[in-house]
Amino acid sequence: METIVELKNVTKVIKGRTIIDNISFQVNKGEVFGFLGPNGAGKTTTIRMIVGLMGITSGDITIGGASIKTQFEDAVGHVGAIVENPEMYKFLTGYQNLVHYARMSKGITKEKITETIELVGLTERINDKVKTYSLGMRQRLGLAQCLLHDPAVLILDEPTNGLDPAGIREIRDYVRLLAREKNMAVIVSSHLLSEMEMMCDRIGIIQNGRLIDVQHMKEFVHNTEVTYELEVVPSESALSLIKTNYPNVRANLSRNGISVELPKEEIPNLVKTFVANEIQIFGIKEVAKTLEDRFLEVTAEKGAAQHG
């Protein structure tokens, strides 16, 4: 994989307070990198430093091998970004907005503008005034604006904020398409885990200004353990049987009976044990841990490890 963006020991201090604490990670061409964390964790501050809207206290950020600190124009020339909401001239049409924006970069042809409009699916409405656009359409126009100069890196800060489910899906599909077809590196920040799961190849988890983990999305999802919900009577006797036979397994009484974390292949043995001890079984249901649970686990574990 070819690295296009690299953060090396990046720290940001504002008025004596460390907002971003020694963050390092790399983003490769053709991948969607999710930057995930609760609101106020430092996502937007980091993104603002990557695009040069905010100075770096210490460390460095390189984009396409050029340093944001010492080769600003070269570095930023590789980037297209929407930080917070895309700003448009609402009294102009979508097309006029793009033409106006294209004048700021060298060599953007009419053909390029038309191709980009098609890519983001705005062909039918591009000659309408922006004030008539829905939020989703404005996001798409913002995306078109970012893509006109063929950036190697696309940065989207909370791109699905305020969108309805259809708009969210559209943005997600475009992001995946750009990474795959244009070999673009896409950095997406969000506090919505479910969104990131469908969009990202890897995620970096940030909490209180610290990067606490970077994982492949598949591994992150795969590591979720499976819990079984057992509807059994009497549940107290069933629970003590589990504790006797599986002393290292997490099990406790739940609303419907017992919840237990067990490998799937152990379930038939458990059923046999219950039957032999005259415990009635009315149902066994697999309950996967939600991504949110997994996220909270990772942040709790790593956070404790860093403060310990």
Summary of the structure (lengths in Angstrom):
residues: 308
radius of gyration: 24.6
end to end distance: 34.5
largest distance: 79.7
contacts: 945
relative contact order: 0.13
helix: 40%
strand: 30%
